[in-house]
Each structure stands twice: as C-alpha cells, then as structure tokens.
Amino acid sequence: METKKYTPEEEDRMVTKAYQEMLSGYLQSNHRKKVEIIERAFKFAREAHKGVRRRSGEPYILHPIAVARIVSQEIGLGSTSICAALLHDVVEDTDYTVEDIESQFGKKIAQIVDGLTKISGGIFGDRASAQAENFRKLLLTMNNDIRVILIKMADRLHNMRTLGSMLPSKQYKIAGETLYIYAPLAHRLGLFAIKTELEDLSFKYEHPEIYKQINEQIAATAEHRNEVYEKFAAPVRERLAAMGLEYEMTARVKSVYSIWNKMESKHIPFEEVYDLYAARIVFKCENEADEKKLCWNIYSEITDLYRLHPDRTRDWLSTPKANGYRALHLTVMGPDGNWIEVQIRSEKMNEMAERGFAAHWKYKIGEGEEESELASWLKTIQDILENPEPNALDFLDTIKLNLFSSEIVIFTPKGELITLPVGATVLDVAFNLHSEIGTHCIAGKVNHKLVPLSQKLQSGDQVEVLTSHSQQPQPEWINFLATAKGKTRLRAALRRDRRTVIERGEKDFAAFVQQHGLEPDNNVVTKVLAMEHLQHRDDLFFMIGCNEIELTESMISRLKGKPQGSGGLLSKILRNPFAPKSKSADEEETITTVPENIDKKQTYVLTTENGVSNYVIAPCCHPIPGDDVVGYIDDDRHVIVHKLTCPNAMRLKSSFGGRLLSTKWDTKREKFLASIHIEGIDRMGILQELIYIISTNMAINIRGLNIAANEGVFSCELTVLVEDTNVVTALCKQVKKVKGVNSAARMN
C-alpha cells in the first residue's frame, strides 16, 4: 500500500473531525459527562505524537482517537477508559513517563496506561519465552483492572481494521495471533460483536479470495433469504403484537468466518449451509424480574406456530454462560423446510451480549452477579499464573484452553453448580474442587452410577468424586482433561516426580551420544541446549525423559558440524514433524535447496525445477498449489510451507512472527499427492464407475485406492496425483454426480 501525503490543513481537519465524532458518541452515552479531562488527554496525546505518522501516512494521533471511540461506543466504557485509550501509546513511543501521566491525570488513568505499556507491541514477540511472559503480564494486569484488557482489545480491533497498510508477513502474524488468542479472549469476556469482527478480519487477510467469494454468495442469496424470513416473521410479529410487547425483530446473517468454518468442518459447499441466518427478538422490559417469564411466553407463541427441534433449545436464562451471556435460543422448522434459530433477549440481555458484562463490572452497575462471575474466571486464570508451564508454548495452550467457548453445567452432590468446557471429565471436576482430590481421584459417580475418571460429562449431570490415598497421578491422565486448571494442577503434581524423569533423560542422552562416538560432557550438553533453545540442562533431560525431544541422527550431525534436516526450536514446537518419511515407489525424490538470501518484505515464490525445490511441504497438513499457505523459516534456513488453516501454523503465527514469510506458488506446476474421502450407498459396479470417471474421463493419475463396504454403505479413500486444488474441486464435483455417492471431499 502506498503512503499517502497530507497537507497540515488536511491533517488538522481529519484529526478534529475524528475527535469530535468520538466525543459526540460519548456525550450520547449514560456516563457522567467529564469532557474537560478528555479534552486535556486529547491535547496532551496530540502534542506528544506530533509529527509522527502511521504506515498509511495518516497522523498517528488518529489511532488513539479511534481506539478511544471503540472503547466508548462499542464497549461502553466511560471517561477514565477514554483518557487511557487516548494516552495508551504516549509512554511507549515518546519521552513522557507514567509519572508525567499521573501528575496530569491522576493515579487510576496512569495505572491503566502503565498496564497497557507493559503489554505493548502485541502479546507476542519473536521469542517464545518473551511472548509467554508478556501474556502473563497481560493477565496479571487484567486481574487488577479489567479495563486494561478491554482497551487492549479496542487497540487490536483498530489495528485489524487498518491491517491493509502492513506487509503481508506482518498481516499473517497479526491475523494469526488475533485468531489464536484475542478472538477467544473477546468471546470469554462476552464481547461478541468484537469477537465476530476480529474473526472475520483475520479470515479476510489470511484467505482473501475465499472471503470475497463467500461475501458475494451471501449478497447473491440475500433476496431469496429475505423473502423466506418475511414469510417466517409475519405470523410471529402478529403474535408478539397481540401480547402487547414493545420489541424489535431482525434477521442476523452468520459471519463469513463461521460460514466458512461450517463448510470446512462438514465438507459442504456454500449452498448446503442452511442455517445462514438467525432471527433475533429483543424486547423492552422495565421490570427485570419479568424478563425470564416474558422470554418463555415468546417461546410458547413461536412453538405454537412452528415445529420445534427438540435437541436445539438452549436455556441460558436459568444458568447464564460463564461469560455472563443470558438468552433463550430455540430452533424451529421454517416455511421453506429449513431450520431457523430464534434468539430471545431483553434489551439489557442484548446489551450485555453485544458489549460484554466486563464493561459493566464495577464501573457501571456496581457490585453484583456479573462481578462474581468475572471474579471466579479471573481466579481460575490466577491459578494457572501461579503454576506456569516451564514450556512457553504449553503455557499459551493452557491459557487458550481456558478461553473455552462451549460450556456445560454440572452439579455437585450438594447441588452446587460448576461450569466446565464441553468434553470435561470426572477428573476435571476433581481438580476443579482441589489439587489433592484430583491427584487421588480413582473414579466417580455420575447420576449415582459408578464411572471411570475419564468419563465425559453432559450438562445437568450430578457428579460425585471418589478418592483413595493410595492413588498417584499418572502422566496419561493429561489426555482425560479438558480444563486448563486440571492440566495445570496435574502437571504441577507430576513435576514433584520430575527428578526421576530427569535422571532417566540424562541416562538416555548419555547412552545415545556415546553410541555415536561422543562424550556427554559440558561442551556437548551446551551445544544441544543452544540447538533446543533451552537454558537449563535439567529442562533438556526432563524433555528427553518425557519424549518431548527426540534423539535423532540429525542432532548428532549438527553436533559434529554437519547441518541436516530440521531441528531446534521447531522440533520442540511440532514434536519434529519434519523428520524424513519413507516415500512410496511412485513418488519422485525431491531435493530441497536452502535459499541464500530471503527478503521477508517480498512475497517468496515456491518453485521446483528439475526435482529441486526451494521449500519443504509440511507433512502435518500437506498443502498443494491453490491452497492458501504461509512459509516458516526454520533453524536450518529451510522454508517450511503450511496451509494457513493448519493448527501447527496457527501456533507458529502466534509465536514466531519474525520467521514467517508471505508465499505464493510458482505458475509452472509440479504434481502433488492429494487424498479424497468418498462416502455413499453401495451398489454393483460403483467402483468401476468411479475409476472410469477419474482415470479415463478426467485423465487423473490414481496412486492409491482403499474401499470398504458395510451393511450397504461404502467409504473410499482415494489418493491422486494433481496439479492444484482446482483439479481436486473438479474431481469431487464429478464424483458426487455418480449415483449413490453422498459426499466427496479432500482430506486434510
């Protein structure tokens, strides 16, 4: 993007206009009007950032004003937060100190600005330990004043809205960490509107073509969708009017990101996403005590008109979500024969849903139910912070686990409620109650029936935990846990037995290097520590003892000064997925070259000539030309190519942004292997028909075919040699036309 130049007069007009729009929005809110301090903060920030411009060429002060506007109008915070938003970059980017802010604007604003300065530059740096430490700071600051994370969220939202002016490699990094941490955190804080926009913007920069295509498809189907909605809504409106309700009924279209997610997870085209929109009813209710009753009355009127889906009613009135969300959801059969979700909320519930209860906590509605909800979540976070993982990426994953979006509610024998993520087990309940109960758990009783500690729970279960003093925690228990608290407490318990593991790892390491003619002396251990980016030998031996670091031939080669293969930090992140794999006789051997100079500011072209490639295909996701991909420069300067959607790439994007590379495929196409899964109704001759279409009609080379039939249903795994994703899409389309075939989709 080109940097635009503005005259001083143009800049002045732009800044004044942006500030006035922000201020007028604040004056329309129900906060006490403290214009004088906001005016002072604006003038102070404007002077501090004088002459500084953003990458787009705009005056820098427009960014703090935009963040203040989001804080005020989209999150609903007051003057203290607006001032902190206007000043949030002053300490980091100028000569002013926190003390200067305190002397001018008081202690509270200075504390929030200080909290924001400590976590500046995004949660993630280029080094794993630094980014995990930064994230800890963020969460600790958040415990003192929730407004820090809310302003940080507004800062990230504005950065995402203006991401077009950044380099492609920076776009991948920022979009990656936004999807990995910020969007789940926004969801956890109840900021649904912001969460949805963050997801959509991340998706837009990672998959621009698909984003554009889905947007066009949504627009193309809008007229038909509106007709169906109006037919559905007309009788509902009559019923609600007869109830004497003051309400608003709207149709909310699913976000582009959630539509794509559904298409990917279900392997279906856009045309088969039937629940494209949800109807939302928001009603006025003066008396809070009547909200619940009115929701159920509306539910009753709708189910009199339309057939209810029995398994898709969600009552978040009696037991709100852990992030404070309250509403009643039901799904009914619409006039066109498709299911339509209806969300029923009061105005207060709706405001809480859009802006998040965190905005109301303490500052707007005083102490109350919302505060206790948030306090209990922060207490869980505190529990993880007190026992941080030694491995920075494990720490991040543990925190990520705690940002769960789908919850169940279970009961203790005394009738107390516990909120847990979907997939939680008896062992999760045990660790939730206390570390000692968790470490000595032997089984559980679910609804008075004896079950193993690995038993997954359903919402509404009554759970009793059974313990024994002779029971000891086992490493494999980690697979039975779905909560961050459970994993943290189990690892803390296992760490007590760490010494034994360290001794085992040291013994294995010594035997391995001696077997290759080296001595396990300080020199060798120091070299391996550097290769694996570790500081302490105990950490190294512990990870070897836990099989988290593999002892490979490439390690010996590097110790002897002969670099080969991929190792170091990458092997620790991805458990060395780039180890050489055996090739089938049909695959040609491809040699990989290490490029001499890589310009990270330019888009790197992925080429293969005469069997020599300048990249390595990541075996965890097997991208092929046509896939949206990102490059990662490993310790040996190889460019590893991942699909943008690959979970391992997600971790790399959010943790090692400095090593990312914007990539594109060379137009001269090599052929790649792709796997396709086909399912359908079995009949005589279906296999011959499939083979004829693929190899004769489409002239595609079949490299593997595995078909199995059971009770009239068949499934087939097909491996073909193709040039790019377009060939795979065309193949799936043709195969689906075969009589009896229900689905055909590329496997990841």
N, C-alpha and C positions, 0 to 999 in steps of 0.2 A: 504494500500500500504506500502511495506517495505521501510525503509530509506536506501538508498544506500550509501556506503562509498567510497571516492575517495582519492588517494594519492595526496600530494601537487603538484607533477609534472602534474598529470592528470587535477587537478583543474586549474592550470596555463594555460595549453593548451586549455581547454574548454573556459576560460574567454577571452583569447587572440583571439581565433577563432571567438567567438560571437561578440567581439568588432570590429574586422576587417571587418566582414560581414556587420555590421551596418554602419561602416564608408564608405565602398566602395559603398554602396547604396546611401549614402548622396552625395558622390563625383560625382555620375552619374546624380544627380538632377540639376535643373537650378538655384539653390540658389548660392549666393556668397559663396566661399569656405573659411570658418573660422575654419580650422582644429585645430589651436593652442588652442583656448578656449575649444573646445570639448575634446581635449586630456587632458587638465587640469581638466575639470569637471570629466572625467572618472577616472583619478588618484586619485582625491580628494574623490570621492564616493567609489572607491575600498578600499582606506585606511580606510575610515570611517566604512565600513561594514566588515572589515577584521575579519575572524574567524566566521562570522555569516552564518548560513545555512538555507535554506528553508526546509519545512516539507519533501520534497522529498530527501533531503540530498545534493542537489546542493549548491554551493556557492551563497549567497544571491545576490551578485552583478550581477548575470545573469538576475535577474528580471528587475532592472533598465535599463540594456543594451537592453533587449527585448522590454521594453516599448519605449525606445528611437528609436529603429528600426521601431516599428509600427508608431510612431509619424512622422518619416522621410519618410518611404517608403509607408505606407498605407494611411496616412492622408496628407502627402506632406508639412509638416512644415519645418522650417529652423533651424539654429544653436541655436538660443535663446531657442526654444522649446526642442531641443535635449539635451542641457545642463540642462534645468529644469527637463526633464524626468530622466536623469542620477542622479540628485540630489534630486528627489522628496520625498525619504524616509529618507534622512540624518537628517533633523531637528527633525522628529518624533521619529526616532529609535536610534539616537546617541546623544552625548553631544554637538554637534555643534548647533549654533543658526542661526537665519535668518540674524543677523548682521554679523556673520562669512561669510555667503554666499555672502552678499552684498559687503563686503570688498574684497573678492576674485574675484567675477564675475559680480559685478555691480548691480544697483538698479532694473532693469527690471527682470532679472533672479530671484533675491531674492524675488520680489513681487509675481511672479508666484509660486515659491516654497512655500512661505508663504500661498498663496491661497490654494495650494494642501494640506498643513499640516493641515489647519483649517477644511478641509472636509475629513480627513483621517479616516481609519477604515471602509470604506463603507459609503454610505449615511445614512444607518440605524443603530441605536444602539438598545439596548433591550427595551428602554423606548420610548413610543410614542412621548412625548414632545421633548426629546433629538433628535430623528431622524428627526422630522419636523424642528427643529431649525437648524440642520445640513444641511438639504436640502435648507433652506432659505439662509444659508451662501454660499452654492454652487452657487445658482442663483445670489446672490448679487455680489460674486466674478466674476462670469461669465459676469456680466454687465460691470465690469472694464476691464477685459481682457479675451476674448473668449478662449484663449489658455489654460486656467486653465481647462475648461471642456473637451477640446479636449485631453489633456494629461491624465485627469482622465478617459476618455473613453478608451484610449490606455491601461491604467493600468488595468481597468476592463476586457478588451479583453484578456490580457495576463493571468490574474487570472482565467478566464473562460477556457482558453486553457490548464491550468495546474491544473484544479479543481480535477482531479482524485486522487491527493495525500491528499485530505481533508476527514474528517469524513463525513458519509452520512448525518447527521443532518445539518452540515455546508454547504454541497452541496445543500440541499434543500433551505436553507436560501439565499445563494448567487445566485443560479439559479432563485429563486422566485423574488428577488429584481431586478435582471437583466432584467427579462421579464416585470416586473411591471413598472420600471422607465427608466433603461438605454437604452433598445432597442427602446422604443418610442422617447427618447431624441436623440438617434443617427439618427433616421428617421427624426426628426424635424430639425436636423442640416444638413440633406442631406447626411449623411454618410451611404449610402445604403448597401455597401459591409460589413461594420462593423455591421450594424443593423441585416442583414441576418445571419451573423456568430454568433452573440450573441443569436439570437432566436434559431438557430439550436443547439448550445452548451447547452443552458438552457434545451431544449427539450431532448437532449441526456442524461442528468443527471436525469431528472425527469421521463422519460419514456424510459429507456434503451432498453427494449425488442421491443417496437413498433418502436423506432428509427432504430434499427438493421433490423427489418422486412421490413420497407419501403425502407431502403438503398438497401437491397437485391433485392426487387422488381424493383427498379429503374435500378439496374445493369442487372437484367434478361431481362428487356424490351428494353435495350439500342440498341441492334442490329436492331430490328424492327423499333424503333423510328428513328434511323439514316437513314434507307432506305427511310422512308416516308419523312424525312427532305430533303434528297438529291433530291428526285423527285420534292419536292416543290421548292427547292432553285435553281436548274439548270436553268429553264427559267428566274428566277429573275436575276441571275448573267449575263445572256446574255443581258438583257435589260440595266442593270447598266453599263456593259462594253461598250455598244453602246452609252451611254450618255457620255463616256469618264471620268468616275469618278474613283478616287483612293479611295478604300473602303475596309472594312473587314465585312464579313457576318458570323455570328455564331449562333448556337442554344444554348440558356441558359435554363437548366433544372430548374424547380421550386425547391425551398429549401424543405428539408424534413419537416420542421415545417409548411410551407404554404400548402404542400400537405396534411398533417395530419389535418390541420385546415379546409381545404375544405371537407375532408372525414367526420369530426365531424359535421360541420355545415350543410352539405347537407345529412348526414346519408347515405353515399355511400361507397362501397368498393374501393380499390385502382384501380381496373380495370375500374371503371367508371369515374376516373379523366382524362378527355380527354385533357385538356389544360396543359399537363405535362411540356411543354417547350414553350418558346417564341423565335422567330427569331429576331436577333438584327443586324441592319445595321449601321455601324459607318463610316462616310466618311470624307475625308480631305477637308478643305475649307480654303483657305488663307484669303479671304475677309469675315469678319464677317457679312457684310451687305447682302451677298448672301446666308447665312445659311438657312433662312426661305424658300426662293424660291426653293432651292435645295431639302429641305425636302418634299415640296409639289410636286415637279417634280417626286421624287422617289415614293411618294404615288400614283401619277397618273399612273406610269408604272405598279405598283403592282396591282392596281384595274382594269387595262386593262386585266391582266392575270387571276385574281381570283375574285370570287364574294365577295363583301364587306358586313360585318354585319353592318346594318345601325345605330344601337344604341351603337356600341362599338368603335367609333372613339374618341380619346382624343387629343385635341389640346392644348398642354402646351407650344406652341411657342408664341402665342399672349398673353396669360395670364399664366406665369410660376406659379408653385405651390408656396406656402408660404415659402417653404424651398429652393427656388431657382431652383428647377428641371425644365429643359426645354427639351422637346422631342415631337415627333409626334407618337402616337400609333394608329394602326388600326388593325382590326381583319377580316381575310378573310377565306373562306372555302378552306381547304387543299385538296390534291389529294385523301386522304383516307376518305373524307366526314366529317372530324372533323375541328373545328375552330382553327386557329393558329393566335396568336397575333404577330404583327411585330412592333418593336420599331425602330424608325428612329432618329438618332442623329448625330451631327457633332462631331469631336474629342474633341473640347472644351466642348460641352454639356456632352459628355461621361465622361470626367474627372471630371466635376462638379457633375455628377450623382454618380460616384463611391466614390469620396473623400469628397464631400460636399463643398458648397460655403464658409462655415465658414473658411476653410483653406486658402482661397484666400483673405478673408476680411481684408483689410488694409495692410496686410503684403506682399502681392504678386502682386496684380494688382492695388493697390491704392484705393482711394475713388471712389465710383460708385454705380451702381444699386444694386449690391449684398449687399453693406454696408447698404443701406437704407432698404432693405428687412429685414436683420438681426436686424437692429436697431429698426424697428417697432415691431418685435416679442419680443425683449427684453423690449420694452416699455410696452407691454401687461403684461409681467412677472412682471415688476416693479409695475404695477397697483395692482396685486394680493399680492405682498410682502408688499405694503403699507397698505393693509386691510386684514391681515392674519386671517384665521379662528381660533376661540377660541379652537375648537376641532382639535387636531393634525392630526387625520386621515382624517377629512373633508378637511383640508388644502392640504394634499397629493393628495386626489382625485381631488380637484380643479385644482392642478397643472397638474395632469395626464390628465385631460380633455383638458388642453391647448396643450398637445402634440398630437393633432389630426392628423390622417394620411390621411383622405379623406376630400377634400375641395370642396366648391362651391364658385363661384364668383358672387356677385350681384352688381347692380348699384344703386346709389342714383338718385333722380330726376335731379341733375346737371350733371350726367354722371360719377361721381367718382366711382372707383372700391373699393369694400370691400371684403376681403377673409374671409370666415367663414367655420366652420366644417359642414359636411353633417348632416342634421337634424336641422339646425339653423332655428329660427323663426323670426317673425316681432319683437318680444320683444328683441331678441338678437341684432338685428340691432339698436333698440332704445338705449339699454345700451351701445352698441359699440360707438354710437355717443356721448352720455353724460349721466351721472347718473340721472340728472334731467329729461331728455327726457324719460329715462327708467321708472322712478318711476311714471311719469304722463301719460304713454302711454295708450291709450284706444283702438286703433285699427290701421290698416294700409291699404295702398292702394298698391296692387301688380299688376303691369302692368295696372294701373288705375282702378282696380276693388277693392271694399271695402272688407276687410277680417278681421277676429278676430286677436288679438295679438298673439294667439297660432299657427297661420298659419305657416306650414313648407314651406321653400323656395326651389326653384330649381335654378340651375346655370343659369345665364343670366337674372333672374328676375330684374325688376326695382321696387324699394321699397320706399314708402313714409310713414313716421311715423306720426300718428295723436295723439295729446295730449290734455289733459284737466287739468286745475288747481285743479279741484275737485277730480281727481283720486288719490287714495292712493295705495301703493304697498301691495300685498296680499301674504301670505306665500305659497299658492298653485301655485303661478307663478313659483316657483323653478322647477316645472315639465315641464314648457314650454321652459326652457332654455337649450341650448346645448353648450354654450361657458363658459369658466372659468371666463372671465371678467364679463359676465352677472350675473353669480351666485354670484361672489364676491360682485359686486355692489348692487345686490338685498339684500343679507344678511346684508351688511353694512347699507342699508336703514331700513331694518326690525329691526336691532339692536337698532335703535333710539326708537323703541316702546318696547324695551327689558324690561323696568321697569314694564310694565303692566303684561307681561308674568311671570316675576319673582314673582310678588305678587300672581298671580294665582297659580303658582307652590308651593309657600310657604304655601298657604291656603290648597291646595290638600294634601301636605305632612303632615301638622298638623292634618288634619281630618283623614288621613289614619292611622297614628301611634296611635292617641288617640283611634280610633276604636279597636285597638289591645292591649289596656291597657298600652300604653307607653306615655310619655310626650315628645313633640318636643323640648327638651332643648338642650343646647350646647353639652352635652355628646352624645346624640342620633345622632345629626347632624354630629358631628365629626366622629363617627363610620361609618356613611353612606358615608361621604366624602372619608374615607380611603377605604371602600369597592369599591367605584366607581373610585378610583384613581383621585380625584379632589382636588384642593387646596382651592377654594373659595365657600362659601355657595351660593352666587348669581349664580354661574355656575350650581350648583346642582339644585336649584329651577327653573332656566331657562330651563334646560334639562327636568325636570319633567313637566314643563308648556308646553313644545313643544312635549311631549310624546316620547322623546328620551330615557328617563329612565323610565322603568315600575315599578310601585309599586306592588311588588309581595309578596306572603306568604313566599317565601324563604328569602327575605330581613328581614322580622320580625324574622324568625327562627334564622338567623345569628346574629341579634341584641340581641336576647335572649340567644345567645351562643350555638345554635344547628345548626351546618352547614348542609345544604342540598341543592341539585341542583347546577346549575352553575350560577354564577353572576359576580359581579365586572366588571373588565375591559372587559371581553368577552361580557357581556350583552350590554355594550356600543358600542363595535365594530359591533356586529352582531344583535343588537336590540333583544337580548336574544332569539336566535333561539332554545335553548336547553330546553325551558320550556316544562314540561311534556305534551304529546299529548295523546288524547284518543285513545285506541287500539281497533281494531276490535276483535270480539269474536274469530276469527280464529287465531289471533296472540298470541303466548305464552308470558307471562310476563318474561322479562329478568332482573335479578338483576345485578347491576353494583358494583364491588368492587373497592376501592381506593388502588392501589399498595403502599406498604410501602416505598420501595426504587426503584427509576428509574435511571438506568445508561444511561445517554444521549449519551455516547460514543458507546453503543451497540445497535444493532437493536432490537426493542421491539416486542415480539411475541404476536399477538392478539388472545387470547384464550377464549373459552366458554366451561365450564364444568358444567353439571347438572343445566343449566339455569342461571349460574353465569358468567358474562363476566368481563374482566379486561379493558374494553373500552366502549365508548359510540359512537353510529353511529350518525354522524351529519345529522339532518333532512333536511338541505338545499341541500344536494347532494346525500344522501342515497347510500354510497358505498357498494359494496358486494365483497366477495372474488374473486380475479382475477383482480380487479381494482387496479391501482397504487394509493397508499394512503400515507398520512402523518399524524402523530399524533401531537396533540397540548395539552399541559398540562395546564388546566385552573386553576383558583384561588383555587378550591377545590381539586386539585390534580387528577381530573378525566382526562383520556386520551381520547380526542375527536378525532374521525377519520374522515378525509375529503378526498374526491377524490383530487388528485393533481391538477386537472383542475378546481376545484370549485372556483368561484370568491371570496368567503369568505376566502378560503385557500390562495389565491393569496395575499389578504390583510394581513393575518397572517404571511405569509412567508416574506413579505417585511417589516413588522413592529415589529414582536415579535420573531425574530430568536432564541433567547435564550430559548424559550419554545417549540421549535419544536423537534420532535422525529422521527427517522427513524423507520419505522414499516414494519412488514410482517405478512401475515395471517398464522394461525396455519393450518397444513395439515389435522387435524381432523375437518371435515366440519360440521357446523351447516347449517340450511337452512334459506334463506333470501328472502324477497319480492323484485321482480323486475317488472317494468312496461314497456310494449311494445306497441308501436303505429303502427297500421296496416292500410294501405290505398289501395283501389283498385276499380275495376268495379263491381258493384253489380250484382248478378245473383241468381237464385233459388238454394238453398242448400249449398251456400258457407259457412254459419255459421256452419252447421253440419260437413262439411269437415274440417274446422279449428279445431273445438273441438275434432274431431276424431284423427287428427294428433297429437295434443298437449297432450290430456289425455290418449289416448289408445296407439298410436304408440310410443310416447316418454315417456309415464308414468310420465308426469309433472302435478303437482297439480295446478289447476286453482283456484285462490282466488277471482277474480273479473273480470267481463266482461261487457263492455259498448259499444254497437254498434249502429251506426246511419247511415241511407242511405238518400241521397238527390239527386234527378234527375239522378239516375243511378250510382252515386258514393257513396261508403261507407267508413266510418272511424271507427276504433275499438280501444278501449283502454283495454288492457289485463293485469291483474295482476297475476303473477305466483310465486310459491314458488320454488326456485332453490338453488343449492349448490354454484355455482360460475358463472363467466362471460362466461366460455366456453359453459355452458348449454344454456345461453341466445343467444350466437352467433349461436349455432347449431339450436336452435329453430327458429330464424329469417331466417336462410338459408332454413329450411324445409318449413316454411310458405310461403316464396317467390316462392316456386315451385307450389303452388296452383294456378290453372287457374284463372286469374282475379286479383290476388294480385300484386300491383305495388311496394309497399315498406313495409318493416317491420324493425323497429329499436327500440333499447332501449331508453326510455325517461329518461332525467336527472331529 
